[in-house]
Amino acid sequence: MTIRKIIVAIDGHSSCGKSTIAKAVAARFGYAFIDSGAMYRAVTLYALRHDLVADGQVKKDELIQALPQIKIEFRHNSSLQKSDTYLNGENVEEEIRQLPVSQNVSPVATIAEVRAAMVRLQKEMSKNKAIVMDGRDIGTVVFPEAELKLFVTATAEIRAKRRFDELTAKGETVSYDEILQNVQERDHIDSTREASPLRKADDALVLDNSAMTREEQLEWVIEKVKERLNF
Ligand code: DC
């Protein structure tokens, strides 16, 4: 008997715990997890290092020209049982999560050519299905045929608080107001950009996790995956 393999597409606002859910679901079913946001973050890190973006201003044509020089991969980190993001052979997993990248990633992700290159890579990585991918346009653009689509959200204040707690726990000194502003700005840019704006696919299920624990969310999503697998 061949076991049915599906694609789970998880979209939603920034810092609403999409990756945490996606990772846990992937682990539960033995699926691969792909963090598409990490790819846009890696491009942004490249742009920051090459002076192609600063203060949210992107040198668009130069960045488009540089795209063939940007190689992004995920490699399994066996000691931590997770996958790390590599930019041109260098592990950049930590650096892409820091504020300079967060502050510049949305404008980079508005560029249609950058998106086209990332979507191509995302499709290539998912040839064999059995994938959980999270992002903003996975259910609408990358995999409109995904068997299960989720749209995750929570209030901006709750998302900022979660992000604040996460960074503070890592020992970083950050301001809640700055994080809230960043979350709201990213929501605005992500939802209003011309190329693949963040929107719920018509057939996506909404998961508002403002008042849900991780366990409750996971249980809810696992049920939905099981329903699809028993088709
Ligand atoms: O999920 P994240 O916060 O790591 O995403 C970083 C940025 O990348 C975010 O501002 C939106 C953008 N992004 C996107 O445009 N499309 C995706 N599929 C994933 C992320």
Boltz pocket constraint, residues with backbone or C-beta under 6 A from the ligand:
constraints:
  - pocket:
      binder: B
      contacts: [[A, 14], [A, 15], [A, 36], [A, 37], [A, 38], [A, 40], [A, 41], [A, 102], [A, 105], [A, 106], [A, 109], [A, 134], [A, 135], [A, 136], [A, 137], [A, 138], [A, 186], [A, 190], [A, 196]]
      max_distance: 6.0
